[in-house]
Amino acid sequence: MTAIDNLFAQGVRMVHEEAVDLTLASLRAYWPLHQHVAIAWSGGKDSTATLTLLIHLIDAGHLPQPECLYVFYADTRQELPPIQAAAELIMAKLRERNWIRVIVVHAPLDKRFMVYMLGRGVPPPNNNTLRWCTRQIKVEPMAAALGAAIAALPGTALMITGVREGESAQRDGRIAMSCSKDGAECGQGWYQQVLPEAKGIRGRVATLAPILHWRVCIVWDWLKVYAPQPEFGGWPTSILADAYGGDDAEEINARTGCIGCPLAQKDTALETIIAMPGWSHLAPLAELKPLYRWLRKPAQRIRKAGPERLKDGSLAKNPQRMGPIKLARRSAALEKVLAIQARVNAAAEQFGRPGVDILNGEEEARIRQLIADKTWPEKWDGSEPSADAWLDSVYQDGSVQPILFRDLVGT
């Protein structure tokens, strides 16, 4: 009798048995090697599928129940409302088990998305040279929380993640380069004995992605069909399908990010949610993405005049690079975000629906203080010219090409 025969006994069977069988084999291979078990949970479809399946496997006796399962929920403060709502419901169920410890993880105040961008002036992230958001509001806080949780405990910890192949070309590249690390067998998940971001606990944490091989249809089968059933835990995961596009989500391999995610070409998830009658009051949130694009434009930023010498005496590679957001533009963007949030919450109150809290009073006060203190990122002081100003071109070797027809550009 296979593991899946046991797992889906009593007449309830899964369509994609082999995938779940491999997941269970992966967990069984590495579970005994560590004294502590934790799971990194973002609230999205993949990590939620991993979390709920893992607990079902433990409840069903297919994995030994750990003395304590640490569930780290990365609350970015920018999650889509249905996903946040589902996360709150799932956390309530998790806390019913005395062997599960739920730890809600936030980035430090000054590094949260809105505070870092509008208070410190760092431009919205992009996919090329400035992808700071995931590391700063998810990875680093998660590593710090994990370090704090196991620092005083003996032995090693296994951190389980919901990483899957096919979700991101950049991620797939990292997986391809490291898939054979630390003796992992093909088909046993993506196992690594290193968590580089976990300072102070280096060598004591390994990561495992047991659903690495799952196709998106398997994820949906679990979340929409099996996880909500009492025999599999009765998890409130159906709401996630709505957040990702309902029945169409499987076809488009839907992904979600933060509200108005600056890294996405199109805010498909938010558009899908807004089109639903129960979430139509969120429509003003669609104005965030254009706001982030506006903040990245030269007229809203300053730039280096060049040339710029580094500490070692060499010249900067990009001596006239664009930099942070101007103080006045930060203030304008802050008021815009607050107005968007207020409109959403007014409609939510009118119709008795969930509101949003992407910028709370503490964060607003901190942003205003940073702007009043004329805070700039490192190596900037605000005296630099506007990024849309016409300047003589300065090259990496320090040579300068003056503007032609200077009198026509008013300089």
C-alpha positions in Angstrom: 0.0 0.0 0.0 1.4 3.4 -1.0 1.6 6.5 1.1 -1.2 8.0 -1.0 -3.4 5.0 -0.4 -3.1 5.8 3.3 -3.4 9.5 2.9 -6.6 9.5 0.7 -8.3 6.5 2.4 -12.0 6.0 3.0 -12.9 6.7 -0.6 -11.5 10.2 -0.9 -8.6 10.3 -3.4 -6.7 13.0 -5.1 -6.4 13.3 -8.8 -2.6 14.0 -8.8 -1.6 11.3 -6.3 2.0 11.0 -7.5 2.8 14.6 -6.8 1.6 14.4 -3.2 3.4 11.0 -2.8 6.6 12.7 -3.8 5.9 15.6 -1.3 5.4 13.1 1.5 8.6 11.2 0.5 10.5 14.5 0.5 9.3 15.5 4.0 10.0 12.0 5.4 13.6 12.1 4.0 14.6 15.3 5.8 12.1 15.5 8.7 14.2 13.3 11.0 17.4 15.2 10.4 16.4 18.3 12.3 15.2 19.0 15.9 12.9 21.9 15.0 10.5 22.5 12.1 9.3 25.9 10.8 7.4 27.0 7.8 7.6 30.3 5.9 4.1 31.3 4.9 3.2 34.4 2.8 -0.5 33.8 2.6 -0.3 33.1 -1.1 -1.6 30.0 -2.9 1.6 27.9 -2.9 2.7 28.5 0.7 -0.9 28.1 1.9 -1.2 24.7 0.1 2.1 23.7 1.6 1.1 24.7 5.1 -2.4 23.1 5.1 -1.1 19.9 3.5 1.7 19.7 6.0 -0.6 20.0 9.0 -3.0 17.4 7.5 -0.1 15.0 7.1 0.8 15.4 10.7 -2.8 15.1 11.9 -3.2 12.0 9.8 -0.1 10.4 11.3 2.0 10.4 8.1 4.6 12.7 9.8 5.6 12.8 13.4 4.0 15.7 15.3 6.9 18.1 16.3 7.1 19.4 19.8 6.5 22.8 18.2 5.8 23.8 14.6 6.7 27.4 14.0 4.5 29.1 11.5 6.0 32.4 10.3 3.5 34.6 8.5 5.1 37.4 6.5 2.7 40.3 6.8 3.9 42.9 4.3 1.1 45.3 5.1 0.4 45.3 1.4 -1.5 42.1 0.8 -4.6 41.9 -1.3 -7.6 42.1 1.1 -9.1 38.6 0.3 -5.7 37.0 0.8 -5.3 38.9 4.1 -8.8 37.8 5.2 -8.0 34.2 4.4 -4.7 34.4 6.3 -6.5 35.7 9.4 -9.0 32.8 9.3 -6.3 30.2 8.8 -4.3 31.7 11.7 -7.3 31.4 13.9 -7.5 27.7 13.1 -3.7 27.2 13.6 -3.9 28.7 17.1 -6.4 26.0 18.1 -3.5 23.5 18.1 -1.3 23.9 21.2 1.7 22.5 19.3 1.7 25.3 16.7 3.2 28.7 17.3 2.1 31.4 14.9 4.5 34.3 14.6 3.4 37.3 12.5 6.4 38.9 11.0 6.6 42.6 10.0 9.6 44.5 8.6 11.0 47.2 11.0 9.0 50.4 10.8 11.6 52.3 8.7 11.9 49.4 6.2 8.2 48.9 5.5 7.2 49.4 2.0 5.4 52.8 2.3 7.8 54.2 5.0 10.9 53.3 3.0 9.5 54.7 -0.2 7.7 57.9 0.9 9.7 58.6 4.1 13.2 57.8 3.0 12.6 58.5 -0.6 13.7 55.3 -2.2 11.9 54.9 -5.6 9.4 52.1 -6.1 11.1 48.8 -6.9 11.6 47.5 -10.4 12.7 44.2 -11.9 16.1 45.4 -13.1 18.3 47.4 -10.8 16.2 48.2 -7.8 14.2 45.1 -6.6 14.4 45.8 -2.9 10.9 45.0 -1.8 10.9 41.2 -1.5 14.2 41.0 0.4 13.4 43.9 2.7 9.7 43.3 3.7 9.7 39.5 3.5 13.0 37.6 3.4 15.1 39.6 6.0 12.3 39.9 8.6 11.5 36.2 8.2 15.2 35.3 8.7 15.4 37.5 11.7 12.3 36.0 13.3 13.5 32.5 12.7 16.9 33.4 14.2 15.2 34.8 17.3 13.0 31.8 17.7 15.7 29.1 17.6 18.7 31.0 18.8 18.4 29.6 22.3 17.3 26.1 21.2 19.7 23.3 20.6 20.1 21.5 17.3 19.1 22.5 13.8 15.9 23.7 12.2 14.2 22.7 8.9 12.5 25.7 7.3 9.8 24.5 4.8 8.8 26.8 2.0 6.1 26.8 -0.8 8.6 27.5 -3.6 7.5 25.9 -6.9 9.2 25.8 -10.3 7.4 27.8 -13.0 6.3 30.7 -10.8 9.3 32.9 -11.7 12.0 32.7 -14.4 14.4 34.3 -12.0 13.6 31.8 -9.3 13.8 28.9 -11.7 17.3 30.0 -12.6 18.4 29.9 -8.9 16.8 26.5 -8.5 18.6 25.1 -11.6 22.0 26.3 -10.3 21.5 24.8 -6.8 19.2 21.9 -7.2 21.9 19.3 -6.4 23.3 21.0 -3.3 23.7 19.2 0.0 23.0 15.7 -1.3 19.4 16.2 -2.3 18.0 13.5 -4.5 16.1 14.3 -7.6 12.4 14.4 -6.8 12.9 15.0 -3.1 12.2 18.8 -3.2 14.7 21.6 -3.2 16.8 21.0 -0.1 19.5 23.3 1.0 21.5 23.3 4.2 22.2 27.0 4.0 19.9 30.0 4.8 22.3 32.9 4.0 19.9 35.6 5.3 19.7 34.1 8.8 22.4 35.9 10.7 23.7 34.4 13.9 22.3 30.9 13.1 24.4 30.1 10.0 24.8 26.3 9.6 21.8 25.6 11.8 19.0 26.1 9.3 18.1 24.1 6.2 15.3 24.8 3.7 13.1 22.4 1.9 10.5 23.1 -0.8 8.4 19.9 -0.8 6.0 21.0 -3.5 8.7 22.2 -5.9 7.4 19.7 -8.5 3.7 20.6 -8.2 1.9 22.1 -11.2 -0.5 24.9 -10.6 -3.5 22.7 -11.2 -2.4 20.5 -8.3 -2.3 23.5 -6.1 -5.8 24.5 -7.1 -7.1 21.0 -6.6 -5.8 21.0 -3.0 -7.0 24.5 -2.2 -10.4 24.4 -3.8 -11.4 20.7 -3.5 -9.6 19.0 -0.7 -8.3 21.4 1.9 -11.8 22.8 2.7 -13.2 19.3 3.4 -13.4 18.3 7.0 -11.3 15.1 6.5 -8.4 17.3 5.3 -8.7 20.0 7.9 -11.7 22.1 6.8 -9.4 25.0 5.9 -10.9 28.3 4.6 -8.8 28.2 1.4 -11.5 28.6 -1.2 -11.3 32.4 -0.8 -7.8 32.3 -2.3 -9.3 31.0 -5.5 -11.4 34.1 -5.7 -8.3 36.3 -5.1 -6.4 34.6 -7.9 -9.3 34.7 -10.4 -11.7 31.9 -9.5 -12.0 29.1 -12.1 -9.9 31.1 -14.6 -6.9 31.2 -12.2 -5.8 27.7 -13.2 -5.8 28.7 -16.9 -3.7 31.9 -16.5 -1.3 30.4 -13.9 -2.2 33.4 -11.8 0.1 35.0 -9.3 -0.4 37.8 -6.9 1.9 40.3 -5.2 1.4 43.4 -3.2 -1.5 45.7 -4.0 -0.5 47.6 -7.1 2.7 45.6 -7.3 5.3 47.8 -9.1 7.1 44.6 -10.4 4.1 43.3 -12.3 3.3 44.4 -15.8 -0.4 44.2 -15.1 -2.3 44.0 -11.8 -4.4 41.0 -12.9 -5.3 39.8 -9.4 -6.5 43.2 -8.2 -8.5 43.7 -11.5 -10.1 40.3 -11.0 -11.1 41.1 -7.4 -12.5 44.5 -8.2 -14.8 42.9 -10.8 -16.4 40.7 -8.1 -19.5 42.2 -6.5 -18.3 41.5 -3.0 -15.0 43.3 -3.5 -15.9 46.1 -5.9 -15.4 48.7 -3.2 -11.6 48.1 -3.6 -11.6 49.9 -7.0 -9.7 53.0 -5.8 -6.7 50.6 -5.1 -6.1 50.4 -8.8 -4.8 54.0 -8.6 -1.7 52.9 -6.7 0.1 51.3 -9.6 -0.1 54.6 -11.7 1.1 56.5 -8.6 4.2 54.2 -8.3 4.9 54.7 -12.0 4.6 58.5 -11.6 7.1 58.4 -8.7 9.7 56.7 -10.9 9.7 59.4 -13.5 12.6 61.9 -13.7 10.4 64.9 -12.8 9.8 63.4 -9.4 13.4 62.5 -8.6 16.9 63.9 -8.3 20.1 62.7 -10.0 23.8 62.9 -9.6 25.4 65.7 -11.6 28.6 63.6 -12.0 31.4 62.8 -11.9 31.2 60.9 -8.6 34.2 59.4 -6.8 33.8 56.4 -4.6 35.6 55.7 -1.3 38.4 53.9 -3.1 39.0 56.9 -5.4 37.5 55.3 -8.5 34.7 56.9 -10.5 31.2 55.7 -10.2 30.0 53.5 -13.1 26.9 55.6 -13.6 28.0 59.1 -12.7 24.6 60.7 -13.5 22.3 58.0 -12.2 18.8 58.9 -11.1 18.1 58.7 -7.4 15.6 59.3 -4.7 12.2 61.0 -4.8 11.9 64.7 -4.1 10.5 65.7 -0.7 7.5 67.5 -2.2 6.6 64.6 -4.4 6.8 62.2 -1.4 4.3 64.4 0.5 2.0 64.5 -2.5 2.2 60.7 -2.9 1.4 60.3 0.9 -1.7 62.3 0.6 -2.8 60.4 -2.5 -2.3 57.0 -0.7 -4.3 58.2 2.3 -7.1 59.5 0.1 -7.3 56.1 -1.7 -7.4 54.2 1.5 -10.0 56.6 2.9 -12.3 56.1 -0.1 -12.0 52.3 0.1 -12.8 52.3 3.8 -15.7 54.7 3.4 -17.3 52.3 0.8 -16.5 49.3 3.0 -18.3 50.8 5.9 -21.2 51.8 3.8 -21.7 48.3 2.4 -20.5 46.3 5.4 -17.4 44.9 3.8 -13.7 44.5 4.8 -11.6 47.6 4.6 -7.9 48.1 4.1 -5.0 49.1 6.3 -2.0 49.6 4.0 -0.9 52.7 5.9 -1.6 53.0 9.6 -1.2 56.0 11.9 2.2 55.0 13.1 3.5 54.6 9.6 2.0 57.9 8.5 3.5 59.8 11.4 6.9 58.3 10.7 6.7 59.2 7.0 5.8 62.8 7.9 8.7 63.0 10.4 11.2 61.6 7.9 10.1 64.2 5.3 10.2 67.0 7.8 13.7 65.9 8.8 14.7 66.0 5.1 15.8 62.4 5.1 17.6 61.0 2.1 19.1 57.6 1.3 22.8 57.1 1.9 25.1 59.2 -0.4 22.3 61.7 -1.2 21.7 65.0 0.5 19.0 66.6 -1.6 21.3 69.2 -3.2 21.5 67.2 -6.4 19.7 68.5 -9.5 16.3 67.4 -10.6 16.5 64.3 -12.7 14.6 66.0 -15.6 17.1 68.9 -15.8 19.3 69.2 -18.9 23.0 68.6 -17.8 26.3 68.2 -19.5 26.9 64.5 -20.2 29.5 63.0 -17.9 31.0 59.6 -18.8 32.5 56.9 -16.6 36.0 58.0 -17.4 35.2 61.5 -16.2 35.1 63.1 -19.6 32.3 65.7 -20.2 30.3 66.4 -23.3 28.7 69.9 -23.0 25.1 70.4 -24.0 24.8 71.6 -27.6 22.7 74.7 -28.2 22.8 75.5 -24.4 20.9 78.7 -25.0 17.9 76.8 -26.3 17.5 74.8 -23.1 17.7 77.8 -20.8 21.0 76.9 -19.1 
